[in-house]
Amino acid sequence: MNSYNRLGQRPKLKSALNVALILLGIFGLFRLFHSYRFGAQQPQRKVGKVMAVYGNHPVYERTLATHEEQSRRLGYPLFVFRNPVLDGYWNKLAVLLSVMLQELEKPADQRLEWLFWSDADTIVMNPNIPLEIFLPPPELPDVHLLLSKDWNGMNNGVFPIRVHPWSIHFLTAALSYPIVHPDVHLYWPDQSAMSNLIKDNEYFARSIVYCPLRWFNAYMRSPDGESPNPDSPEMYQVHPGDLLVHFPGTPADHLETTLGPYLGIAEARRAEWRAPLGRTEYVKETEAFWRKRLPPAAVQDV
């Protein structure tokens, strides 16, 4: 039984106290993860990458290396959390909150504007894709979180979240969820908590946009990575030129065999997978996607 289940058997704490305790605990995380600052000579980026890599599994060091290459190539700060302090997937929300607080503490002109979370079971297949291509235009300042869905609903393996007080509220509420709602079963712990918050709270829901899963959270195709899988929807499968591939739900004892072929492709730096941005569909697709969501006055000005 995990610690959240045990807490759920105690009298329910007041929400304000939960939030205060979580914030105090998150401040203690600041010294527990390494921050890699790549691209120091390049113009300041507005996006930082955040990951959690632990468990002593060699495959995760290889997946991390693909993210490090993209960070060096495009000048992104890369924050890597190495020491878990909570049960399982809850570390994701904790480390994001930690980095978020650090950035908001800085002067506005020195802080990152977005944090881009990626699970450790993701491989960057095309490090030429700038993460900014996915972000909403300035005319949509109230969009703070981009997510994607698969056949099970929302998947939070990869997502960008704006550096903003709204995000503090959301991440804190998600971390507090199993304490504030001890009787609610969370099938996919942190993911279910996030999904429930979006479903039940208009304040959160109105600032979230669901994007095509293939943009930044694509899943595997055939086991060898060489061709599409006819038994899976193509719109969910990674294609040559796509940013990355994610392997949600892969058991630990299958990581090497499942991720291995894709790591081989990424590490071989094959040209067909590393297309320049202009030779992919990203520019056209993202522009069309966000144009549909602009207010009428903004569309006329474009």
C-alpha positions as CSV (number, residue, x, y, z in Angstrom):
1,M,0.0,0.0,0.0
2,N,1.5,3.3,-1.0
3,S,1.7,6.4,1.2
4,Y,-1.2,8.1,-0.4
5,N,-3.5,5.2,0.3
6,R,-2.4,5.4,4.0
7,L,-3.0,9.1,4.1
8,G,-6.4,8.5,2.6
9,Q,-7.4,6.6,5.8
10,R,-6.8,9.6,8.0
11,P,-9.2,12.4,8.6
12,K,-9.3,14.7,5.5
13,L,-7.0,17.7,5.9
14,K,-8.2,21.1,4.8
15,S,-7.3,22.0,1.3
16,A,-5.4,25.1,2.3
17,L,-3.2,23.1,4.7
18,N,-2.5,20.5,2.0
19,V,-1.4,23.2,-0.4
20,A,0.9,24.8,2.1
21,L,2.5,21.5,3.0
22,I,3.1,20.6,-0.6
23,L,4.6,23.9,-1.4
24,L,7.0,23.7,1.5
25,G,8.0,20.2,0.5
26,I,8.5,21.2,-3.1
27,F,10.9,23.9,-2.1
28,G,13.0,21.1,-0.6
29,L,13.4,19.5,-4.1
30,F,15.4,22.4,-5.5
31,R,18.7,20.7,-4.5
32,L,17.7,17.2,-5.5
33,F,18.0,17.4,-9.3
34,H,20.7,18.3,-11.8
35,S,20.1,21.2,-14.3
36,Y,22.0,21.0,-17.6
37,R,22.4,24.4,-19.2
38,F,23.1,23.8,-22.9
39,G,23.6,26.4,-25.5
40,A,24.9,29.2,-23.2
41,Q,26.2,31.2,-26.2
42,Q,22.8,31.1,-28.0
43,P,19.9,33.6,-27.5
44,Q,17.9,32.9,-24.4
45,R,15.3,30.3,-25.1
46,K,11.7,30.6,-23.7
47,V,11.3,26.8,-23.4
48,G,13.0,24.5,-20.9
49,K,12.9,20.7,-20.9
50,V,12.2,18.7,-17.7
51,M,12.6,14.9,-17.1
52,A,12.9,12.4,-14.3
53,V,15.4,9.7,-14.9
54,Y,16.0,7.1,-12.1
55,G,15.8,3.4,-11.4
56,N,19.3,2.4,-12.7
57,H,17.9,1.2,-16.0
58,P,20.6,1.6,-18.8
59,V,17.9,2.2,-21.4
60,Y,16.9,5.4,-19.7
61,E,20.4,6.8,-20.0
62,R,20.2,6.2,-23.7
63,T,16.8,7.9,-24.0
64,L,18.1,10.8,-22.0
65,A,21.1,11.1,-24.4
66,T,18.6,11.8,-27.3
67,H,17.0,14.7,-25.2
68,E,20.5,16.0,-24.4
69,E,21.4,16.1,-28.1
70,Q,18.3,18.2,-28.8
71,S,19.0,20.5,-25.9
72,R,22.6,21.1,-27.1
73,R,21.5,21.5,-30.7
74,L,18.7,24.0,-30.0
75,G,19.9,25.6,-26.8
76,Y,17.3,24.4,-24.4
77,P,17.9,24.2,-20.6
78,L,17.4,20.6,-19.6
79,F,16.4,19.8,-16.0
80,V,16.9,16.2,-15.0
81,F,15.5,14.9,-11.7
82,R,17.4,12.0,-10.4
83,N,16.2,11.3,-6.8
84,P,12.5,10.3,-6.3
85,V,10.9,11.7,-3.2
86,L,7.3,10.6,-3.7
87,D,5.6,7.4,-4.8
88,G,6.0,6.5,-8.4
89,Y,4.5,8.9,-11.0
90,W,3.8,11.6,-8.4
91,N,7.4,12.7,-8.8
92,K,6.4,14.1,-12.2
93,L,4.1,16.8,-10.7
94,A,6.5,17.5,-7.9
95,V,9.6,18.2,-10.0
96,L,7.6,20.3,-12.5
97,L,6.3,22.4,-9.6
98,S,9.8,22.7,-8.3
99,V,11.2,24.0,-11.6
100,M,8.1,26.2,-12.1
101,L,8.7,27.9,-8.7
102,Q,12.3,28.5,-9.5
103,E,11.5,30.2,-12.8
104,L,8.7,32.4,-11.4
105,E,11.1,33.6,-8.7
106,K,13.3,35.2,-11.5
107,P,12.6,38.6,-13.1
108,A,10.1,38.2,-15.9
109,D,12.6,39.0,-18.6
110,Q,15.0,36.3,-17.3
111,R,12.6,33.4,-16.8
112,L,11.5,30.6,-19.1
113,E,8.0,30.9,-20.5
114,W,7.2,27.2,-20.9
115,L,8.4,23.9,-19.4
116,F,8.2,20.8,-21.7
117,W,7.8,17.6,-19.7
118,S,8.9,14.3,-21.2
119,D,8.7,10.8,-19.6
120,A,12.0,8.8,-19.5
121,D,10.5,6.2,-21.9
122,T,10.6,8.8,-24.8
123,I,13.2,9.0,-27.5
124,V,13.8,12.1,-29.5
125,M,13.8,10.9,-33.1
126,N,14.3,14.3,-34.8
127,P,16.3,16.8,-32.7
128,N,15.8,19.4,-35.5
129,I,12.2,20.1,-34.4
130,P,12.0,23.3,-32.2
131,L,9.5,22.9,-29.3
132,E,8.2,26.4,-29.9
133,I,6.5,25.2,-33.0
134,F,3.7,23.6,-30.9
135,L,3.0,26.5,-28.6
136,P,0.0,28.8,-28.9
137,P,0.4,32.2,-30.5
138,P,0.6,35.4,-28.3
139,E,-3.1,36.0,-29.1
140,L,-4.0,33.1,-26.8
141,P,-2.3,34.1,-23.5
142,D,-4.8,32.2,-21.4
143,V,-3.8,28.8,-22.8
144,H,-1.5,27.4,-20.2
145,L,-1.3,23.6,-20.8
146,L,-1.2,21.5,-24.0
147,L,-2.2,17.8,-23.8
148,S,-2.9,14.9,-26.1
149,K,-5.4,12.0,-26.1
150,D,-5.3,8.4,-27.1
151,W,-8.0,5.6,-27.0
152,N,-7.9,5.7,-23.2
153,G,-8.3,9.5,-22.9
154,M,-5.7,12.0,-21.8
155,N,-2.0,10.8,-21.8
156,N,0.4,13.0,-19.8
157,G,3.7,11.4,-20.9
158,V,4.8,14.5,-22.9
159,F,3.3,18.0,-22.5
160,P,4.2,21.7,-22.4
161,I,3.0,23.8,-19.5
162,R,3.3,27.6,-19.2
163,V,5.4,29.2,-16.5
164,H,2.6,31.0,-14.8
165,P,0.7,31.1,-11.5
166,W,-2.1,29.1,-13.1
167,S,0.3,26.2,-13.4
168,I,1.2,26.4,-9.7
169,H,-2.5,26.1,-8.9
170,F,-2.9,23.2,-11.3
171,L,0.1,21.2,-10.3
172,T,-0.6,21.8,-6.6
173,A,-4.2,20.7,-7.0
174,A,-3.1,17.6,-8.8
175,L,-0.5,16.7,-6.2
176,S,-3.1,17.2,-3.4
177,Y,-5.8,15.3,-5.2
178,P,-5.4,11.9,-3.4
179,I,-5.4,13.6,-0.1
180,V,-8.3,15.9,-0.7
181,H,-10.2,13.1,-2.4
182,P,-9.1,10.0,-0.6
183,D,-12.2,7.9,-1.7
184,V,-11.6,8.5,-5.4
185,H,-9.9,5.6,-7.2
186,L,-7.1,6.9,-9.5
187,Y,-6.5,4.2,-12.2
188,W,-3.5,6.0,-13.6
189,P,-2.4,7.9,-10.4
190,D,-1.2,11.4,-11.4
191,Q,-2.7,11.1,-14.9
192,S,-6.2,10.4,-13.5
193,A,-5.8,13.2,-10.9
194,M,-5.1,15.6,-13.7
195,S,-7.9,14.3,-15.8
196,N,-10.4,14.6,-13.0
197,L,-9.4,18.2,-12.2
198,I,-9.9,19.1,-15.9
199,K,-13.3,17.4,-16.0
200,D,-14.6,18.9,-12.7
201,N,-13.0,22.4,-12.6
202,E,-13.8,25.0,-15.3
203,Y,-11.0,27.2,-14.1
204,F,-8.5,24.6,-15.2
205,A,-10.4,23.3,-18.2
206,R,-10.7,26.6,-20.0
207,S,-6.9,27.0,-20.1
208,I,-6.1,23.6,-21.6
209,V,-6.0,22.7,-25.3
210,Y,-5.8,19.1,-26.6
211,C,-3.4,18.8,-29.6
212,P,-2.9,16.0,-32.1
213,L,-1.0,13.2,-30.3
214,R,1.5,12.7,-33.1
215,W,2.8,16.3,-32.7
216,F,4.8,15.7,-29.5
217,N,3.6,12.4,-28.0
218,A,3.6,9.9,-30.8
219,Y,3.6,6.1,-30.1
220,M,5.6,3.3,-31.7
221,R,4.8,1.9,-35.1
222,S,6.1,-1.6,-36.0
223,P,8.4,-3.3,-33.5
224,D,11.4,-2.6,-35.6
225,G,10.4,0.9,-36.3
226,E,10.7,0.5,-40.1
227,S,7.1,0.5,-41.1
228,P,3.6,1.5,-39.8
229,N,1.7,-1.0,-37.7
230,P,-1.5,-1.9,-39.6
231,D,-3.1,-2.9,-36.3
232,S,-2.8,0.5,-34.7
233,P,-4.3,3.9,-35.7
234,E,-1.8,5.6,-38.0
235,M,-2.6,9.0,-36.5
236,Y,-1.0,7.8,-33.2
237,Q,2.1,6.3,-34.7
238,V,5.5,8.0,-35.1
239,H,6.6,8.8,-38.6
240,P,10.0,9.7,-40.0
241,G,10.5,13.4,-39.3
242,D,8.3,13.4,-36.1
243,L,9.8,14.9,-32.9
244,L,9.7,11.8,-30.7
245,V,8.3,8.4,-29.8
246,H,6.7,7.5,-26.5
247,F,6.3,3.9,-25.1
248,P,3.6,4.2,-22.4
249,G,2.9,1.1,-20.3
250,T,6.1,-0.8,-21.4
251,P,7.1,-3.2,-18.5
252,A,10.5,-2.7,-17.1
253,D,11.7,-6.1,-18.3
254,H,10.6,-5.2,-21.9
255,L,12.2,-1.8,-22.1
256,E,15.4,-3.0,-23.9
257,T,13.7,-5.1,-26.5
258,T,10.9,-2.6,-27.2
259,L,12.8,0.7,-27.2
260,G,16.0,-0.9,-28.6
261,P,15.2,-0.7,-32.3
262,Y,14.1,3.0,-32.0
263,L,17.1,3.9,-30.0
264,G,19.2,2.3,-32.8
265,I,17.5,4.5,-35.4
266,A,18.0,7.6,-33.3
267,E,21.6,6.9,-32.5
268,A,22.4,6.1,-36.2
269,R,21.2,9.7,-37.0
270,R,19.4,8.5,-40.1
271,A,18.7,11.3,-42.5
272,E,15.1,10.3,-43.2
273,W,14.2,10.6,-39.6
274,R,16.0,13.9,-39.1
275,A,14.3,16.1,-41.6
276,P,14.7,19.8,-41.2
277,L,11.5,21.5,-39.9
278,G,10.6,23.0,-43.3
279,R,10.5,19.5,-44.8
280,T,7.9,18.2,-42.2
281,E,4.2,19.0,-41.9
282,Y,4.6,20.7,-38.5
283,V,4.6,24.3,-39.8
284,K,1.5,23.9,-41.9
285,E,-0.4,21.8,-39.3
286,T,0.4,23.9,-36.3
287,E,-0.5,27.2,-38.1
288,A,-3.8,25.8,-39.2
289,F,-4.6,24.3,-35.8
290,W,-4.0,27.6,-33.9
291,R,-5.6,29.8,-36.5
292,K,-8.9,27.9,-35.9
293,R,-8.7,28.9,-32.2
294,L,-7.8,32.5,-32.5
295,P,-10.4,35.1,-31.7
296,P,-12.0,36.6,-34.8
297,A,-10.2,40.0,-34.5
298,A,-6.9,38.3,-34.3
299,V,-7.6,36.1,-37.4
300,Q,-8.3,39.3,-39.4
301,D,-5.0,40.8,-38.4
302,V,-3.0,37.7,-39.4
